[in-house]
Every structure is written in structure tokens, then in C-alpha cells.
Amino acid sequence: RMVAQVNIKGPRLLPVQRWTFSTMVAFRFSYMGFGLTEYDKLRIIDFSGKCSDDNFNPNRAAYEYTYISVNCPADCKRVTLTTGPVPGNLDTRVRTADCSTFNPNHGDCVRNDITEVNVVSASETELVFQQPHGFQDGDEITLGKNIFCDPTDDICSDEALGALKGVYDFEDINKKDFQAPSTYSTPHRITAVPGHPTRARISIGWPEPRPKFTVVFAGTDPNRPDIIGQGGLWTHHSMGITKEEIVGDQARANMKVCWSYGRPEAPGAIKYVEEVGLLTITDPAVMEGATISISTVKLNTAAPMILQFRTAASEQIGLKYDNAIDSLRLKIIFTHPLQLDIRRTDLDA
């Protein structure tokens, strides 16, 4: 019989997480871990530093060490020392019911609430989502508001509901220091249901007789059928994603990515306690055989042109594009801008 359970949250340490990006191009990156939240922060520091330096607030993220700027491309600012205005704390986001998908800068969130919760066995409970959830087997989530015990069920209890959600209040929640955490979590592992992209199962269940749960949509209006309301909430704890705001001006190898845990009670508290992985900034490969072919010889006339180049010296190198994950970037730099007047256009031009 289990007497106690200890959960350790933080980034995945093995295998070592690595990222490589080109200079002068804004990028974002994701990292894997356990118990991650939207309050966690990342900081990129020079390879010679440690995440625990300067009382767990490392100074070697500054531009003179890393050549990194943030808040790009709109308002790029070089990372400063920790006493400056831009200490290099990178916001991260985890997927949630109210922001299941989002754009590279964490905006344009799309909701995807839970609509049904059904215990199917002694070890599994099935969740039904409004839209395809996109989870992978092994991902971990907790559940949140708007999920309750079925009022017609005598088996379901507050204890069962807490176990289902995987979020518990600390015993001293009403007497604790205001910065101390209020809750602790035990996320459930996800298993996808083949052929049913809106269904997933979590690793908790009950023997017969099984408790029944219900989702009560909040904010509905019986006079406004177009207002669906808010269904069952959830939080994904296995992956965090930065904003697409980071730019490296010079090539730097094996810079360390440090992780600071966060909590809603103290969102501004910073303490970098662990190394997430290694990040490298490289100079991009030079285009080979780049040529420009014009479509007119008439002066002072805007006309299409053809830019031709090779991205790799051989087919063997080019095959790497087949294995690329996420988006690829193409950056074109004209070395003699006075000889060519580039005009903006659109697809209808």
C-alpha cells in the first residue's frame, strides 16, 4: 500500500535538450519537462557560467556574453546585466483549455474545453474535448474548474474529485505566507484514443461502483444559444514554449538555458535552479550560385525578377530538410542595395 508520493517538477535532464538557430533571425523554442507552468521562466547564459551563479540569478546572460537581444523584431533590446532593465527572463507558455493553440508570440489563443468526463476502468478515465486535442502519449495534464461530482451520484466525493483533477490545496492554505504556494499537483499521463482525435484517457480510474463526474459550463445564457460558455479546464505540464522574440547577433556555441520555477502567488520571483539544455547560434550557410534574372530592361519600371540559388552543395546535405521539425526560415540579404530597388508587393500583384 502506498504511504506517500513525492513529485519533482522541472525540465527533462536526459537526454540533454539541444537547440540550434541562425544568427540575425528571430526564433522561439520549446522544452520538455514535468510539472511545467506558465509562470516558469528561462534565461540563456554564456557556456562559461552556471545557472546557480550570483545566488541563482546568473549575470552571464548579458549581451556582452551572449550577443542575444529579446523583444524582437518589433523592439529589439540587448540583454543587460540583472541590475539592468532587460535581464533576459524569457516568458514561457504551456497549453491550457483557454489557450490550446496560439501564435508565435503567445497571442490569438483558441479555446478547447473538456465537455465530458467518464471513468471507464479501474485505471483510466476518458476525457472528451471540443476539438482535436493534439496530445501525445505520455503527455501530462491536470484538470481544473467546471468539473464536478454528478449530483445524482452517491459514490463520488470531494476526495475523488480532487484525485481526478490532480490538484490539491495545502493544509495550511488559510494560514500560509502570501508568497508560499497554495496548491500542489500530481499530473496524469495521457493516452490518445486511436481514431478519436477529440478523446483522450488519463491514468486514473476507480473499481466498481465508479464515481460519476459532470462538466457544468460556466457563463452560459439560456437566452443566447450562441454563447457556449466555459467548459472543463485543463493544463498541459509537459512542454513549455518561449515567444518568437530571441535574436542572436553572433555565433555562440553551447550556451546554457536555465530554468526558474514560477507560481501565481509570486509571479515576479526569480530563482534559476536547473539547466534545461544547450543552445547554439550559428552563422547560416551561404547561398551557392545566387543569381538574379530581371524581366525588363526599361528604366524606372517595377517588374518581377527571378532569384535563383542552391541551399546545399549536394543532395546528401539537402536531405536534411526532409527531417526538419517546425518551420524553416529563409533570410535573403542583398549585399549591394544601391544597385537594386526592392519594392513590396502582394500575391495579387
N, C-alpha and C positions, 0 to 999 in steps of 0.2 A: 504494500500500500504506500502511495506517495505521501511523504510527510511535508515536503516543501518544494518550491520551484524557484530557481534563480534565472532571470532573463538578463542578458547582457546586450545592450544596444550599441551600434556603431557601424563603421564601414567594414566591408568584407576585406580581410587581410590577405588571404591566399585563394587562388593565385593572385599575384600582385597586379593591381589595375594600372594600365598604362594608356596614355593618350598622346597623339602626335598631330600637330596642326602647323599650317604655314604661317610665315610672317605676314604682317600687314593685312590680315583678313580677320574680321570679327567672327568669333566662334563661341560655342557653348559645348558642354559635355555632361554626360550623366555618369553616376557612380552607383555601385551596388552596396547594400548593407542590410542591417537588421534594426528594426525599430526606428527608422528614419522619420523625421517630421519636417514640416515646412519652416520650422524655426531654426533648423540647423544651418550653419554657415561653413563655407570653405575659404581657404586662403592659400595662394600659390607662393612658395618661398624658394629662394635660391638653394641649389643642391648642397651647399656647404652648411646650411642651417639645420635646426631641428625644430619640430613643432612645439616642443616644450620650452624652447628658448624664451628668455625675457618673461619668466613667470607665466608660461603657456600663452603668450601673446607675441609671437615672433616678429621681429622687425625686418627680417630679410625678405619681406615681400615688396619693399620699396623699389621704385623704378631703377635706381642705380644698381640694384642686384639682379632684377628680373627683366627689365625693359618691357614691363607689362602696363597697359592702360586699361581702364574699365569705363563703363557707361558709354561704350561706343556703339554705332558710329555717330550717333546724334551729338553727343557732347563728351568726347573722349577726355579723360583726366588721367594723368600719370599717377600710379600708386605711390603714396607717401609713406613716411615712417608712421608708426602707430600714434604718434603725437600730432600728426597732421590730419587734414580733412578727409583724406581718401586712404584709409589703412588697408584697403584690399579685401574687405569682407564681402564674399560673394553670396548673394541670396540664392537659395535653392528652393525648389518646389517639388512636392510629392503629389501624386494623383489623388483626388478626392471626389466624392459624389458631386460636389458643386463645381469642380474643375477637373473633369475626367480627361479632357484633351484641352490643349492650349497652344498659343503661338510661341515662337522662339523667345519672346520677351515676357512670357507668363500672362499674357492677356487673351482676350477672346475666348474665355472659358466656356465649355459645353458641359451641361449637366448630364448625369447618368445615375439616377437614383435606383435603389432597390425597391421592387414592387411586391415581392413575395419572399417569405422565409419558411421553409418546410424541412423538418427533421426527417431524414429518410432512413437512418440506420443508427446503430449504437455508436458509430464513429464518424458519421457525416451528416451535414446539413446543407441543403441546396438553396442557393440564392438565385432570384430572377431579377435581371436588370432591365431598365427601359430600352437600352441599346446594347450592341455588342460591347463586351467589357474589355477585351484585349489583354486579359491576364495570361501569364504563362504558368505552367505547373510549377509549384514551389514558391510562387509569389506569396507574400504575407499581407493580410489586411486585418483591421479591426472594424467593428460596426459602431454606429452612433445613434443619434436621435431618431425619433419617429418609428422605432421598432419597440413593440410592447408584447407582454403576455396576452394571449387571446382571452378576453373577459369571460368567455364561456367555458374555459378550461380550468379545472381544479388542480391539475398536475403542475402547471407552470408556476414558477416562483421568482422572486427577485434574485435569488441566488442563481437560478438557471438563466435568467435574462442577462445577468452580469457576465456569466461564463460564455454565453453566446456572443456578446459584444466584444469580450476580451479586454475591457477597460474597467478598472476598479478604483474606487476612492480610497485614499489612505485613511487610516483610522483617525488620525489627528487633523483631518481636513478643516475642522472648525476652530482649531487652536494653533495651527502651524504659523510659522513666519510667512509673511506675504510673498516672499520670493521662493519659498520652498514649493516643490511640485505638489499638485493636488491629487493626481492620479498616477497609476502605473498600468502598463498594458502587457498582455500576452497575446500577440497576434496569431491568427490562424492561417495555416498554409492552404493555398488554393489548388484545386484540381479542376481543370477545364472539363466540360461535358461535350464529348465529340458530337458534331452535328448540330449543336445548340449554342451559338455564339453569345446568346444573352443569358445563359445559365452557367453557374459555377458551383462547386462544392467546397466547403471549408471543413477543416479537420476537427470537428466537434459533433458529438451526437449523444443520444440517450437510448437506453433499452426501453422496451415496452413496460408500462404505458409511457408514451413520449409526450413531452410538453408541446404545446402549440403556440406559435407566435404570429403576430399580425403586424402589418405596416399601416399606420394611420397617417395619411397625407396631411401635412400642415399647410395652412394658408389657403385652403380651398374655399370657393364661394359657390353655394348651390344655385345662385342666380347668374353665375358666369362660368358656363361649361368650358370656356377657353382657358380658364385659369386652373391648371392641373394641380398646383401646389408642390410641396416638397416631400418626397418620399423618404425611404430609409437611407441614412447617411453611412458612409464608409470612408476609410483612409487606407491608402496603399503605403506600406512601410519598407518596401524592398529596394526602391530606386529613387534617388534624388537627381534633379536636373537644374543646372545653372541657367541664367539668362544668356542670350547670344549677345554679349556685351564686351568680351575679352579680346584684346588685340596685343600680340607680341611684336615689337618693333625690330628685334634682333633675334637671331638663332640662339637658343639656350637649350642644353640637354639635361634631362633627368631632374627637373625642378620638382620639389616635393609639394604635394597637395595635402593640406592639413584640414582636419575636421573639428568643428566645435559643436557640441550638442546644444540644443535650444529648448525652451519651454515657454508657454504663453504667460506664465507668471513673471518671467524676467526676460522679455524678448531682446533686450539690449546687452545681456550678459555674454561675454566672450571668454572662452577658455578652450584653446586648441589642444586637445588631449590625444589625438591619434593621427598617424599618417595614412591617408587614403590610398595613394599610389604615386606614380611618377609621370610628369607631363613634359613633353619635349616640343620646342618650337623650332622648325627648320625652314631654311630658305627653299622656296618651291623650285621644281625643276624648270630650267629654261626651255621655252618652246623651240623646237628644232625646225629649221626650214620655214620660218614665218615669212609670208609674203602677202602683199595687198594688191588686189586687182581692181582697178577703177572701171566704172561702167559709162563714163563720159569724159570727154576732153574739153568740154565747154567751161570757161572760167566762171567763177561766182555762181555755180549751179549746184544745188544739193542733189545728190544721186546716190543710190546704193553702191556698196563696194563689197568685195569678197575677201575675207581674211582666211588664209589657209596656213595650217601649222600641223606639226606632229607632237603628240604628248608623250611619246615614248620612242626609244631608239629601235625597239624590236617588238615582235608580237609577244614574246615571253614576258616582258615588262608590262605591256599593255593589258595582259590578262588580269592584273591586279584590280582593274576597275570592276571586273565581274564579282569580286569578293567584297566590294566596298559596302560599308554599313552606314545608314543615314544618308544625308545629302552630300554631294560633291560640289566644290566651288571652282569657278574659272575666273581668274583675275587677269585682265588684259591691260598692260601698261605701254603706252606709246612713248618711245624714247625721244622722238622729235616732234613735239606737239605743234610747233610753229609751221610745220610743213603740211599739216592735216587738220582741217576744221571739222571736228566731230559734232554732229547735231543729234539731238534727242528726237525719237520718233515713237510710233506705236505699231501694233500689229496690222492696223488698217492702212498704214501709210504706203 
